[in-house]
């Protein structure tokens, strides 16, 4: 099979091998600027938008993808060379692959290379929505204070150098300032990250920054910018070299960075857009008045479930999530965690059968074709745990209810942070707080509760005697017996 580089020029060469965009990309205008062009955005929002562009009358909703960080130069270079095109490969449960080329990203920009160009694009009159996938850690939120981290050196840099920002807040502030000065209409800023109340979080963090950097802009933002909440869901593992080679071999597509994902996808969005929006509901998204209950369900079950499997699996020595969940002892532990500790915190969810949803999660985690790397799931756990697991812990403590499973997972994370699994193999820990975590993990070997002194993660949980005792007991048991024996004991105690 002949091989051709994926780009506009060669696009039609692939039409007999995979589905390709059937709309004229040259006629699509940029109505959305998206910051954070990693795998999840390209498997989710960009796909929904691509579906919509295939329907007549939606040419105003093309995406300009922005790579925000210096670290993102590789993905930017790849997409630039491919004219924003990439292949989406859906790994079905039966092992078959569904492939299509996505064309909704009609522009790409690299923020560190030309900050002013990104600011101008965000301030463009044709842009109605700015969407974000900047990860949980990108919101500069301090768990201990529940406030914006005003002492972050990058934040201070942006305030001192407003036209050469580093953070998303610096870029958004300068773009909104331009929109105000030019008398333009308002705009919607939509988070697509795994944070409960992600719209509320974005609004609070941005306004906190603006009050420091451009205080006269606060009123305009409050009157002209909307921040809809949304719940996003699709398991999207990191692309491997094998994925790249398999695509080339089977389809003749030379795509340097395709995206692989599971078949399931979900997007629930609060209908709060001040400048118009795409009709994403016509391609499978759901608009709702209140998204928060659905977000809480997904974060507390799917995302927390991933962290449970990742941390425990990493210590035992597994490499992928499907391997972990096919360990019946771990799967039972996870199911009991969801049933005994999470479910009671969720309240009523209209149109959702929680038992069916929880069972579907076990099946999705077990998709042997996805091979979601544990390294990816455990990365930036210091930002994920306060969002995915600690809300359940705090609610259960308030209700004087069971926290045994959650305390065990957090104790396992303390052991994980030492940097080796139970076989003595080094763990590849990727976390902004890696050094702090490691130092506290070492201290925890003498007194396990010293790990809880990381306030930005745990807040004041170290002051709760019930939690501290459960954590200390779990830690001691893990050290003495290992993760799997402890899990068996916990399962038998239910």
C-alpha beads as a LAMMPS data file, in Angstrom:
LAMMPS data file: protein, C-alpha beads

494 atoms
493 bonds

1 atom types
1 bond types

-500.0 500.0 xlo xhi
-500.0 500.0 ylo yhi
-500.0 500.0 zlo zhi

Masses

1 110.0

Atoms # bond

1 1 1 0.000 0.000 0.000
2 1 1 1.304 3.440 -0.923
3 1 1 1.803 5.869 1.939
4 1 1 1.062 9.600 1.823
5 1 1 1.461 12.362 4.384
6 1 1 -1.807 13.576 5.850
7 1 1 -2.507 17.130 4.680
8 1 1 -5.025 19.092 2.618
9 1 1 -3.300 18.280 -0.656
10 1 1 -3.441 14.518 -0.106
11 1 1 -6.784 14.325 1.708
12 1 1 -8.815 12.843 -1.139
13 1 1 -6.234 10.078 -1.609
14 1 1 -7.534 8.458 1.587
15 1 1 -11.258 8.475 0.763
16 1 1 -11.334 4.792 -0.123
17 1 1 -9.571 3.787 3.090
18 1 1 -11.217 5.960 5.771
19 1 1 -13.977 8.552 6.142
20 1 1 -12.749 12.055 5.270
21 1 1 -14.345 15.511 5.697
22 1 1 -17.080 16.020 3.114
23 1 1 -17.258 19.795 3.631
24 1 1 -15.008 22.441 2.076
25 1 1 -12.524 23.339 4.821
26 1 1 -11.495 26.498 2.936
27 1 1 -14.995 27.880 3.455
28 1 1 -15.075 27.246 7.210
29 1 1 -14.642 30.336 9.425
30 1 1 -13.106 30.244 12.884
31 1 1 -15.822 30.741 15.479
32 1 1 -14.077 28.845 18.292
33 1 1 -10.592 29.210 19.766
34 1 1 -9.616 26.091 21.661
35 1 1 -6.665 26.103 24.079
36 1 1 -5.073 22.715 24.686
37 1 1 -4.992 20.573 21.535
38 1 1 -4.132 17.232 23.105
39 1 1 -5.792 13.897 22.521
40 1 1 -8.934 14.453 24.541
41 1 1 -10.011 17.616 22.747
42 1 1 -9.372 15.970 19.395
43 1 1 -11.381 12.851 20.373
44 1 1 -14.244 14.852 21.833
45 1 1 -15.133 18.502 21.130
46 1 1 -13.346 18.599 17.773
47 1 1 -15.206 15.420 16.744
48 1 1 -18.606 16.831 17.697
49 1 1 -17.737 19.977 15.739
50 1 1 -16.576 17.947 12.743
51 1 1 -19.909 16.104 12.792
52 1 1 -21.705 19.455 12.841
53 1 1 -19.681 20.886 9.944
54 1 1 -21.023 18.040 7.831
55 1 1 -24.486 19.544 8.283
56 1 1 -25.456 22.517 6.158
57 1 1 -25.340 25.995 7.670
58 1 1 -22.598 25.519 10.285
59 1 1 -19.540 26.959 8.518
60 1 1 -19.070 29.653 11.173
61 1 1 -17.895 27.141 13.778
62 1 1 -14.415 26.050 12.749
63 1 1 -11.779 25.688 15.474
64 1 1 -8.466 27.520 15.895
65 1 1 -6.350 25.199 18.044
66 1 1 -3.866 26.884 20.377
67 1 1 -0.854 25.099 21.861
68 1 1 -0.317 27.097 25.050
69 1 1 2.893 25.756 26.568
70 1 1 6.456 25.327 25.306
71 1 1 5.972 21.630 26.014
72 1 1 3.279 21.606 23.321
73 1 1 5.584 22.472 20.430
74 1 1 5.639 18.909 19.076
75 1 1 1.864 18.617 18.752
76 1 1 1.720 22.117 17.257
77 1 1 4.396 21.297 14.659
78 1 1 2.615 18.062 13.794
79 1 1 -0.783 19.651 13.289
80 1 1 0.663 22.615 11.410
81 1 1 2.399 20.300 8.933
82 1 1 -0.855 18.339 8.556
83 1 1 -2.995 21.479 8.027
84 1 1 -4.827 20.722 11.284
85 1 1 -5.923 17.291 10.028
86 1 1 -5.567 14.120 12.073
87 1 1 -7.000 10.618 12.183
88 1 1 -9.369 9.531 14.941
89 1 1 -9.207 5.795 15.625
90 1 1 -12.019 4.361 17.737
91 1 1 -11.072 1.057 19.351
92 1 1 -14.323 -0.883 19.538
93 1 1 -14.997 -3.451 22.264
94 1 1 -14.795 -6.282 19.713
95 1 1 -11.299 -5.203 18.681
96 1 1 -12.227 -3.598 15.367
97 1 1 -11.003 -0.099 14.523
98 1 1 -13.224 2.679 13.204
99 1 1 -11.161 5.385 11.488
100 1 1 -11.950 8.833 10.181
101 1 1 -10.045 12.016 9.413
102 1 1 -11.170 15.065 11.384
103 1 1 -11.079 18.487 9.701
104 1 1 -12.711 20.858 12.188
105 1 1 -9.402 22.402 13.336
106 1 1 -8.891 24.861 10.490
107 1 1 -6.149 26.957 12.148
108 1 1 -3.344 26.243 14.638
109 1 1 -1.245 28.657 16.707
110 1 1 1.720 28.195 19.054
111 1 1 1.348 30.684 21.895
112 1 1 5.010 30.892 23.048
113 1 1 6.083 31.684 19.489
114 1 1 3.727 34.641 19.035
115 1 1 1.628 35.600 22.087
116 1 1 0.148 38.676 20.389
117 1 1 -1.212 36.574 17.519
118 1 1 -3.082 34.338 19.974
119 1 1 -4.440 37.354 21.857
120 1 1 -5.603 38.923 18.587
121 1 1 -7.301 35.700 17.515
122 1 1 -9.149 35.479 20.831
123 1 1 -10.187 39.117 20.405
124 1 1 -11.373 38.593 16.824
125 1 1 -14.966 39.603 16.137
126 1 1 -15.703 36.287 14.380
127 1 1 -14.709 34.276 17.480
128 1 1 -17.721 33.652 19.728
129 1 1 -16.406 30.938 22.059
130 1 1 -13.070 30.162 23.714
131 1 1 -12.896 26.570 24.950
132 1 1 -10.318 25.043 27.273
133 1 1 -8.709 21.696 28.005
134 1 1 -5.797 22.867 30.153
135 1 1 -5.948 19.967 32.702
136 1 1 -7.080 20.184 36.295
137 1 1 -3.785 21.760 37.327
138 1 1 -4.110 24.613 34.830
139 1 1 -6.660 26.535 36.877
140 1 1 -4.191 27.693 39.551
141 1 1 -6.526 26.610 42.349
142 1 1 -5.240 26.149 45.900
143 1 1 -7.095 23.314 47.632
144 1 1 -6.082 24.539 51.092
145 1 1 -7.547 28.016 50.649
146 1 1 -10.157 27.239 47.948
147 1 1 -8.845 30.335 46.217
148 1 1 -6.649 31.481 43.326
149 1 1 -2.921 30.996 43.976
150 1 1 -1.820 34.619 43.709
151 1 1 1.781 33.777 44.608
152 1 1 2.393 31.477 41.652
153 1 1 5.544 32.841 39.946
154 1 1 3.965 32.400 36.502
155 1 1 1.004 34.525 37.574
156 1 1 3.318 37.240 38.865
157 1 1 5.236 37.070 35.588
158 1 1 2.060 37.621 33.590
159 1 1 1.049 40.621 35.687
160 1 1 4.495 42.161 35.182
161 1 1 4.564 41.323 31.453
162 1 1 0.936 41.515 30.268
163 1 1 1.723 41.376 26.541
164 1 1 3.920 38.284 26.898
165 1 1 1.817 35.989 29.056
166 1 1 2.495 32.385 29.995
167 1 1 -0.748 31.345 31.667
168 1 1 -4.229 31.051 30.228
169 1 1 -5.321 33.860 32.533
170 1 1 -2.825 36.267 31.037
171 1 1 -3.997 35.471 27.506
172 1 1 -7.704 35.673 28.305
173 1 1 -7.334 38.943 30.177
174 1 1 -5.527 40.702 27.344
175 1 1 -7.980 39.362 24.758
176 1 1 -11.001 40.477 26.779
177 1 1 -9.395 43.865 27.326
178 1 1 -9.077 44.278 23.554
179 1 1 -12.678 43.227 23.011
180 1 1 -13.813 45.845 25.506
181 1 1 -11.636 48.590 23.994
182 1 1 -12.898 47.798 20.488
183 1 1 -16.538 47.806 21.512
184 1 1 -17.041 44.189 20.479
185 1 1 -19.760 41.889 21.742
186 1 1 -19.224 39.548 24.622
187 1 1 -17.886 36.016 24.386
188 1 1 -18.293 32.623 26.010
189 1 1 -15.410 30.904 27.813
190 1 1 -16.177 27.199 28.119
191 1 1 -14.103 24.770 30.150
192 1 1 -14.016 21.163 28.938
193 1 1 -11.852 19.944 31.829
194 1 1 -12.643 17.400 34.525
195 1 1 -13.605 19.822 37.266
196 1 1 -16.977 19.923 38.985
197 1 1 -18.550 23.272 38.168
198 1 1 -15.805 23.855 35.617
199 1 1 -17.526 26.972 34.316
200 1 1 -17.848 28.399 37.804
201 1 1 -14.215 27.525 38.488
202 1 1 -13.050 29.223 35.285
203 1 1 -15.038 32.362 36.100
204 1 1 -13.770 32.537 39.686
205 1 1 -10.129 31.969 38.792
206 1 1 -10.174 34.371 35.848
207 1 1 -11.840 37.160 37.822
208 1 1 -9.348 36.616 40.650
209 1 1 -6.541 37.194 38.181
210 1 1 -8.234 40.178 36.526
211 1 1 -8.727 41.876 39.895
212 1 1 -4.949 41.748 40.293
213 1 1 -3.926 42.521 36.712
214 1 1 -6.676 44.682 35.130
215 1 1 -9.206 45.614 37.834
216 1 1 -11.138 48.024 35.592
217 1 1 -12.018 45.058 33.356
218 1 1 -13.958 43.144 36.036
219 1 1 -17.321 44.821 35.426
220 1 1 -17.164 44.298 31.664
221 1 1 -16.433 40.596 32.115
222 1 1 -19.269 40.189 34.599
223 1 1 -21.694 41.750 32.099
224 1 1 -20.396 40.369 28.799
225 1 1 -18.768 36.974 29.328
226 1 1 -20.518 33.691 30.126
227 1 1 -18.938 30.588 31.633
228 1 1 -21.113 27.512 31.009
229 1 1 -20.462 24.365 32.989
230 1 1 -19.983 21.144 31.077
231 1 1 -19.431 17.455 31.696
232 1 1 -17.148 15.642 29.261
233 1 1 -16.490 11.930 28.998
234 1 1 -14.417 9.767 26.677
235 1 1 -11.465 7.577 27.604
236 1 1 -8.590 8.719 25.401
237 1 1 -5.257 7.012 26.102
238 1 1 -1.966 8.410 24.925
239 1 1 -1.148 7.558 21.312
240 1 1 1.632 4.979 21.007
241 1 1 4.143 4.417 18.240
242 1 1 2.355 1.150 17.526
243 1 1 -0.870 3.104 16.906
244 1 1 0.966 5.314 14.413
245 1 1 2.529 2.359 12.596
246 1 1 -0.703 0.349 12.506
247 1 1 -2.555 3.274 10.931
248 1 1 0.101 3.681 8.261
249 1 1 0.185 -0.052 7.518
250 1 1 -3.589 -0.521 7.264
251 1 1 -4.641 2.783 5.693
252 1 1 -1.591 4.315 3.996
253 1 1 -1.945 7.449 6.153
254 1 1 1.294 9.040 7.326
255 1 1 -0.182 10.752 10.400
256 1 1 2.449 11.658 12.982
257 1 1 -0.079 11.991 15.813
258 1 1 -3.415 10.204 15.375
259 1 1 -5.800 9.979 18.330
260 1 1 -7.154 6.728 19.737
261 1 1 -10.183 6.455 21.993
262 1 1 -12.999 4.237 23.232
263 1 1 -16.379 4.176 21.463
264 1 1 -18.288 5.780 24.360
265 1 1 -18.601 9.566 24.437
266 1 1 -20.761 12.017 26.371
267 1 1 -21.028 15.794 26.584
268 1 1 -23.545 17.572 28.811
269 1 1 -23.467 21.367 28.521
270 1 1 -25.155 24.203 30.390
271 1 1 -26.979 26.321 27.810
272 1 1 -25.370 29.637 28.724
273 1 1 -23.749 31.198 25.636
274 1 1 -23.836 35.001 25.281
275 1 1 -22.740 35.215 21.638
276 1 1 -24.383 32.224 20.009
277 1 1 -23.252 28.623 19.885
278 1 1 -23.007 25.588 17.612
279 1 1 -26.012 23.259 17.557
280 1 1 -23.978 20.471 19.121
281 1 1 -27.236 18.885 20.302
282 1 1 -27.816 17.894 16.660
283 1 1 -24.770 15.622 16.806
284 1 1 -25.244 13.969 20.182
285 1 1 -24.409 16.521 22.876
286 1 1 -26.966 17.228 25.598
287 1 1 -27.809 20.744 26.782
288 1 1 -29.146 21.089 30.323
289 1 1 -30.080 23.806 32.807
290 1 1 -27.912 22.292 35.526
291 1 1 -24.864 20.231 34.624
292 1 1 -23.330 20.002 38.096
293 1 1 -25.031 16.742 39.206
294 1 1 -23.844 14.978 36.045
295 1 1 -20.326 16.367 36.482
296 1 1 -20.214 15.175 40.062
297 1 1 -21.330 11.694 39.007
298 1 1 -18.679 11.424 36.322
299 1 1 -15.817 12.886 38.387
300 1 1 -16.650 10.810 41.460
301 1 1 -17.137 7.546 39.602
302 1 1 -15.254 7.472 36.294
303 1 1 -12.357 9.815 37.055
304 1 1 -12.003 8.672 40.654
305 1 1 -12.294 5.080 39.443
306 1 1 -9.411 5.666 37.071
307 1 1 -7.286 7.045 39.923
308 1 1 -8.167 4.087 42.159
309 1 1 -7.138 1.608 39.476
310 1 1 -4.067 3.615 38.506
311 1 1 -2.584 4.011 41.979
312 1 1 -3.280 0.463 43.166
313 1 1 -2.278 -1.023 39.824
314 1 1 0.970 0.941 39.691
315 1 1 2.040 -0.371 43.089
316 1 1 1.248 -3.983 42.191
317 1 1 3.192 -3.635 38.935
318 1 1 0.575 -3.414 36.189
319 1 1 1.124 -1.210 33.149
320 1 1 -2.370 -0.611 31.762
321 1 1 -5.806 0.030 33.259
322 1 1 -7.451 -2.976 31.588
323 1 1 -4.900 -5.259 33.286
324 1 1 -5.825 -3.844 36.689
325 1 1 -9.583 -4.119 36.339
326 1 1 -9.278 -7.712 35.131
327 1 1 -7.831 -8.488 38.568
328 1 1 -11.083 -9.579 40.221
329 1 1 -9.955 -8.461 43.673
330 1 1 -9.245 -4.924 42.482
331 1 1 -12.452 -4.826 40.435
332 1 1 -14.462 -5.844 43.510
333 1 1 -12.692 -3.193 45.599
334 1 1 -13.549 -0.527 43.033
335 1 1 -17.181 -1.633 42.799
336 1 1 -17.485 -1.543 46.599
337 1 1 -15.891 1.921 46.695
338 1 1 -18.444 3.194 44.196
339 1 1 -21.360 1.466 45.951
340 1 1 -20.470 2.067 49.603
341 1 1 -18.808 5.476 49.542
342 1 1 -19.643 7.391 46.371
343 1 1 -23.237 6.576 45.440
344 1 1 -24.819 8.066 48.556
345 1 1 -23.077 11.414 47.890
346 1 1 -24.565 11.865 44.412
347 1 1 -28.255 12.470 45.100
348 1 1 -30.896 12.070 42.396
349 1 1 -29.782 12.106 38.772
350 1 1 -32.644 12.504 36.336
351 1 1 -32.472 10.062 33.450
352 1 1 -29.509 8.115 34.866
353 1 1 -29.578 4.553 36.186
354 1 1 -26.552 4.610 38.484
355 1 1 -26.295 0.837 38.742
356 1 1 -26.159 0.526 34.959
357 1 1 -23.677 3.428 34.755
358 1 1 -21.334 1.902 37.333
359 1 1 -21.395 -1.471 35.587
360 1 1 -20.649 0.237 32.262
361 1 1 -17.575 1.831 33.822
362 1 1 -16.140 -1.551 34.782
363 1 1 -16.688 -2.714 31.195
364 1 1 -15.107 0.430 29.731
365 1 1 -12.083 0.219 32.023
366 1 1 -11.691 -3.387 30.907
367 1 1 -11.570 -2.658 27.149
368 1 1 -8.450 -4.661 26.268
369 1 1 -7.994 -2.714 23.045
370 1 1 -7.600 0.674 24.718
371 1 1 -4.463 -0.126 26.768
372 1 1 -4.676 3.122 28.747
373 1 1 -1.264 3.539 30.359
374 1 1 -1.182 3.746 34.154
375 1 1 1.534 6.393 33.880
376 1 1 -0.973 8.665 32.145
377 1 1 -3.763 8.008 34.624
378 1 1 -1.510 8.674 37.633
379 1 1 0.070 11.803 36.168
380 1 1 -0.680 15.024 38.088
381 1 1 -2.487 13.115 40.829
382 1 1 -1.902 16.048 43.174
383 1 1 -4.314 18.066 41.016
384 1 1 -6.736 15.196 40.370
385 1 1 -7.244 13.762 43.856
386 1 1 -8.712 16.970 45.362
387 1 1 -11.266 16.984 42.544
388 1 1 -12.004 13.290 42.054
389 1 1 -11.734 11.703 45.513
390 1 1 -11.601 14.251 48.345
391 1 1 -15.148 15.626 47.815
392 1 1 -16.426 12.094 48.499
393 1 1 -14.206 11.823 51.578
394 1 1 -15.368 15.157 52.981
395 1 1 -19.050 14.369 52.400
396 1 1 -18.722 10.934 53.988
397 1 1 -16.918 12.393 57.009
398 1 1 -19.618 15.025 57.394
399 1 1 -22.251 12.289 57.305
400 1 1 -20.237 10.046 59.659
401 1 1 -20.182 7.411 56.920
402 1 1 -17.657 4.922 55.521
403 1 1 -14.291 6.198 54.189
404 1 1 -12.312 2.942 54.371
405 1 1 -11.812 2.539 50.613
406 1 1 -10.899 6.170 49.919
407 1 1 -8.493 6.301 52.870
408 1 1 -6.840 3.140 51.563
409 1 1 -6.347 4.630 48.087
410 1 1 -4.865 7.825 49.535
411 1 1 -2.527 5.822 51.746
412 1 1 -1.501 3.814 48.682
413 1 1 -0.754 7.115 46.929
414 1 1 1.601 8.023 49.798
415 1 1 3.464 4.739 49.253
416 1 1 3.369 5.257 45.468
417 1 1 5.013 8.667 45.946
418 1 1 8.153 6.950 47.223
419 1 1 8.758 6.147 43.559
420 1 1 8.924 2.354 43.486
421 1 1 6.344 -0.391 43.065
422 1 1 6.146 -3.539 45.192
423 1 1 8.565 -5.294 42.850
424 1 1 11.179 -2.598 43.450
425 1 1 10.830 -1.158 39.953
426 1 1 11.000 2.620 39.554
427 1 1 7.687 4.363 38.926
428 1 1 7.488 7.101 36.310
429 1 1 5.882 9.826 38.421
430 1 1 4.743 12.899 36.520
431 1 1 3.454 15.583 38.856
432 1 1 3.974 19.301 39.384
433 1 1 4.427 18.498 43.101
434 1 1 6.705 15.508 42.516
435 1 1 9.483 16.782 44.788
436 1 1 7.145 17.702 47.631
437 1 1 5.278 14.410 47.316
438 1 1 8.505 12.445 47.462
439 1 1 9.800 14.346 50.499
440 1 1 6.541 13.841 52.391
441 1 1 6.428 10.188 51.335
442 1 1 9.867 9.662 52.866
443 1 1 8.749 11.383 56.073
444 1 1 5.638 9.194 56.084
445 1 1 7.805 6.112 56.491
446 1 1 8.350 7.225 60.091
447 1 1 4.923 8.800 60.639
448 1 1 2.421 8.130 57.870
449 1 1 0.209 11.125 58.629
450 1 1 3.008 13.562 57.743
451 1 1 1.999 12.953 54.124
452 1 1 -1.286 14.716 54.893
453 1 1 0.580 17.966 55.573
454 1 1 0.487 18.817 51.848
455 1 1 -2.211 21.459 52.320
456 1 1 -2.590 22.309 48.644
457 1 1 -3.837 18.747 48.178
458 1 1 -5.470 17.691 51.452
459 1 1 -6.608 21.007 52.910
460 1 1 -7.235 20.456 56.638
461 1 1 -7.974 16.722 56.502
462 1 1 -4.993 16.116 58.797
463 1 1 -7.086 17.684 61.576
464 1 1 -9.858 15.098 61.211
465 1 1 -9.149 12.294 63.682
466 1 1 -11.440 9.786 61.973
467 1 1 -9.730 10.216 58.617
468 1 1 -6.230 10.323 60.089
469 1 1 -6.796 7.026 61.888
470 1 1 -8.226 5.342 58.775
471 1 1 -5.322 6.637 56.668
472 1 1 -2.686 5.516 59.191
473 1 1 -4.201 2.039 59.516
474 1 1 -4.352 1.638 55.756
475 1 1 -0.766 2.827 55.323
476 1 1 0.563 0.396 57.932
477 1 1 -1.332 -2.497 56.364
478 1 1 -0.041 -1.706 52.852
479 1 1 3.541 -1.620 54.099
480 1 1 3.145 -4.892 56.005
481 1 1 1.005 -6.940 53.612
482 1 1 1.094 -5.301 50.182
483 1 1 -1.773 -3.853 48.205
484 1 1 -3.511 -6.968 46.947
485 1 1 -3.638 -8.782 50.287
486 1 1 -5.076 -5.612 51.857
487 1 1 -7.650 -5.335 49.101
488 1 1 -8.747 -8.937 49.682
489 1 1 -9.097 -8.236 53.412
490 1 1 -11.199 -5.115 52.767
491 1 1 -13.410 -6.969 50.290
492 1 1 -14.036 -9.763 52.810
493 1 1 -14.895 -7.251 55.525
494 1 1 -17.817 -5.798 53.511

Bonds

1 1 1 2
2 1 2 3
3 1 3 4
4 1 4 5
5 1 5 6
6 1 6 7
7 1 7 8
8 1 8 9
9 1 9 10
10 1 10 11
11 1 11 12
12 1 12 13
13 1 13 14
14 1 14 15
15 1 15 16
16 1 16 17
17 1 17 18
18 1 18 19
19 1 19 20
20 1 20 21
21 1 21 22
22 1 22 23
23 1 23 24
24 1 24 25
25 1 25 26
26 1 26 27
27 1 27 28
28 1 28 29
29 1 29 30
30 1 30 31
31 1 31 32
32 1 32 33
33 1 33 34
34 1 34 35
35 1 35 36
36 1 36 37
37 1 37 38
38 1 38 39
39 1 39 40
40 1 40 41
41 1 41 42
42 1 42 43
43 1 43 44
44 1 44 45
45 1 45 46
46 1 46 47
47 1 47 48
48 1 48 49
49 1 49 50
50 1 50 51
51 1 51 52
52 1 52 53
53 1 53 54
54 1 54 55
55 1 55 56
56 1 56 57
57 1 57 58
58 1 58 59
59 1 59 60
60 1 60 61
61 1 61 62
62 1 62 63
63 1 63 64
64 1 64 65
65 1 65 66
66 1 66 67
67 1 67 68
68 1 68 69
69 1 69 70
70 1 70 71
71 1 71 72
72 1 72 73
73 1 73 74
74 1 74 75
75 1 75 76
76 1 76 77
77 1 77 78
78 1 78 79
79 1 79 80
80 1 80 81
81 1 81 82
82 1 82 83
83 1 83 84
84 1 84 85
85 1 85 86
86 1 86 87
87 1 87 88
88 1 88 89
89 1 89 90
90 1 90 91
91 1 91 92
92 1 92 93
93 1 93 94
94 1 94 95
95 1 95 96
96 1 96 97
97 1 97 98
98 1 98 99
99 1 99 100
100 1 100 101
101 1 101 102
102 1 102 103
103 1 103 104
104 1 104 105
105 1 105 106
106 1 106 107
107 1 107 108
108 1 108 109
109 1 109 110
110 1 110 111
111 1 111 112
112 1 112 113
113 1 113 114
114 1 114 115
115 1 115 116
116 1 116 117
117 1 117 118
118 1 118 119
119 1 119 120
120 1 120 121
121 1 121 122
122 1 122 123
123 1 123 124
124 1 124 125
125 1 125 126
126 1 126 127
127 1 127 128
128 1 128 129
129 1 129 130
130 1 130 131
131 1 131 132
132 1 132 133
133 1 133 134
134 1 134 135
135 1 135 136
136 1 136 137
137 1 137 138
138 1 138 139
139 1 139 140
140 1 140 141
141 1 141 142
142 1 142 143
143 1 143 144
144 1 144 145
145 1 145 146
146 1 146 147
147 1 147 148
148 1 148 149
149 1 149 150
150 1 150 151
151 1 151 152
152 1 152 153
153 1 153 154
154 1 154 155
155 1 155 156
156 1 156 157
157 1 157 158
158 1 158 159
159 1 159 160
160 1 160 161
161 1 161 162
162 1 162 163
163 1 163 164
164 1 164 165
165 1 165 166
166 1 166 167
167 1 167 168
168 1 168 169
169 1 169 170
170 1 170 171
171 1 171 172
172 1 172 173
173 1 173 174
174 1 174 175
175 1 175 176
176 1 176 177
177 1 177 178
178 1 178 179
179 1 179 180
180 1 180 181
181 1 181 182
182 1 182 183
183 1 183 184
184 1 184 185
185 1 185 186
186 1 186 187
187 1 187 188
188 1 188 189
189 1 189 190
190 1 190 191
191 1 191 192
192 1 192 193
193 1 193 194
194 1 194 195
195 1 195 196
196 1 196 197
197 1 197 198
198 1 198 199
199 1 199 200
200 1 200 201
201 1 201 202
202 1 202 203
203 1 203 204
204 1 204 205
205 1 205 206
206 1 206 207
207 1 207 208
208 1 208 209
209 1 209 210
210 1 210 211
211 1 211 212
212 1 212 213
213 1 213 214
214 1 214 215
215 1 215 216
216 1 216 217
217 1 217 218
218 1 218 219
219 1 219 220
220 1 220 221
221 1 221 222
222 1 222 223
223 1 223 224
224 1 224 225
225 1 225 226
226 1 226 227
227 1 227 228
228 1 228 229
229 1 229 230
230 1 230 231
231 1 231 232
232 1 232 233
233 1 233 234
234 1 234 235
235 1 235 236
236 1 236 237
237 1 237 238
238 1 238 239
239 1 239 240
240 1 240 241
241 1 241 242
242 1 242 243
243 1 243 244
244 1 244 245
245 1 245 246
246 1 246 247
247 1 247 248
248 1 248 249
249 1 249 250
250 1 250 251
251 1 251 252
252 1 252 253
253 1 253 254
254 1 254 255
255 1 255 256
256 1 256 257
257 1 257 258
258 1 258 259
259 1 259 260
260 1 260 261
261 1 261 262
262 1 262 263
263 1 263 264
264 1 264 265
265 1 265 266
266 1 266 267
267 1 267 268
268 1 268 269
269 1 269 270
270 1 270 271
271 1 271 272
272 1 272 273
273 1 273 274
274 1 274 275
275 1 275 276
276 1 276 277
277 1 277 278
278 1 278 279
279 1 279 280
280 1 280 281
281 1 281 282
282 1 282 283
283 1 283 284
284 1 284 285
285 1 285 286
286 1 286 287
287 1 287 288
288 1 288 289
289 1 289 290
290 1 290 291
291 1 291 292
292 1 292 293
293 1 293 294
294 1 294 295
295 1 295 296
296 1 296 297
297 1 297 298
298 1 298 299
299 1 299 300
300 1 300 301
301 1 301 302
302 1 302 303
303 1 303 304
304 1 304 305
305 1 305 306
306 1 306 307
307 1 307 308
308 1 308 309
309 1 309 310
310 1 310 311
311 1 311 312
312 1 312 313
313 1 313 314
314 1 314 315
315 1 315 316
316 1 316 317
317 1 317 318
318 1 318 319
319 1 319 320
320 1 320 321
321 1 321 322
322 1 322 323
323 1 323 324
324 1 324 325
325 1 325 326
326 1 326 327
327 1 327 328
328 1 328 329
329 1 329 330
330 1 330 331
331 1 331 332
332 1 332 333
333 1 333 334
334 1 334 335
335 1 335 336
336 1 336 337
337 1 337 338
338 1 338 339
339 1 339 340
340 1 340 341
341 1 341 342
342 1 342 343
343 1 343 344
344 1 344 345
345 1 345 346
346 1 346 347
347 1 347 348
348 1 348 349
349 1 349 350
350 1 350 351
351 1 351 352
352 1 352 353
353 1 353 354
354 1 354 355
355 1 355 356
356 1 356 357
357 1 357 358
358 1 358 359
359 1 359 360
360 1 360 361
361 1 361 362
362 1 362 363
363 1 363 364
364 1 364 365
365 1 365 366
366 1 366 367
367 1 367 368
368 1 368 369
369 1 369 370
370 1 370 371
371 1 371 372
372 1 372 373
373 1 373 374
374 1 374 375
375 1 375 376
376 1 376 377
377 1 377 378
378 1 378 379
379 1 379 380
380 1 380 381
381 1 381 382
382 1 382 383
383 1 383 384
384 1 384 385
385 1 385 386
386 1 386 387
387 1 387 388
388 1 388 389
389 1 389 390
390 1 390 391
391 1 391 392
392 1 392 393
393 1 393 394
394 1 394 395
395 1 395 396
396 1 396 397
397 1 397 398
398 1 398 399
399 1 399 400
400 1 400 401
401 1 401 402
402 1 402 403
403 1 403 404
404 1 404 405
405 1 405 406
406 1 406 407
407 1 407 408
408 1 408 409
409 1 409 410
410 1 410 411
411 1 411 412
412 1 412 413
413 1 413 414
414 1 414 415
415 1 415 416
416 1 416 417
417 1 417 418
418 1 418 419
419 1 419 420
420 1 420 421
421 1 421 422
422 1 422 423
423 1 423 424
424 1 424 425
425 1 425 426
426 1 426 427
427 1 427 428
428 1 428 429
429 1 429 430
430 1 430 431
431 1 431 432
432 1 432 433
433 1 433 434
434 1 434 435
435 1 435 436
436 1 436 437
437 1 437 438
438 1 438 439
439 1 439 440
440 1 440 441
441 1 441 442
442 1 442 443
443 1 443 444
444 1 444 445
445 1 445 446
446 1 446 447
447 1 447 448
448 1 448 449
449 1 449 450
450 1 450 451
451 1 451 452
452 1 452 453
453 1 453 454
454 1 454 455
455 1 455 456
456 1 456 457
457 1 457 458
458 1 458 459
459 1 459 460
460 1 460 461
461 1 461 462
462 1 462 463
463 1 463 464
464 1 464 465
465 1 465 466
466 1 466 467
467 1 467 468
468 1 468 469
469 1 469 470
470 1 470 471
471 1 471 472
472 1 472 473
473 1 473 474
474 1 474 475
475 1 475 476
476 1 476 477
477 1 477 478
478 1 478 479
479 1 479 480
480 1 480 481
481 1 481 482
482 1 482 483
483 1 483 484
484 1 484 485
485 1 485 486
486 1 486 487
487 1 487 488
488 1 488 489
489 1 489 490
490 1 490 491
491 1 491 492
492 1 492 493
493 1 493 494
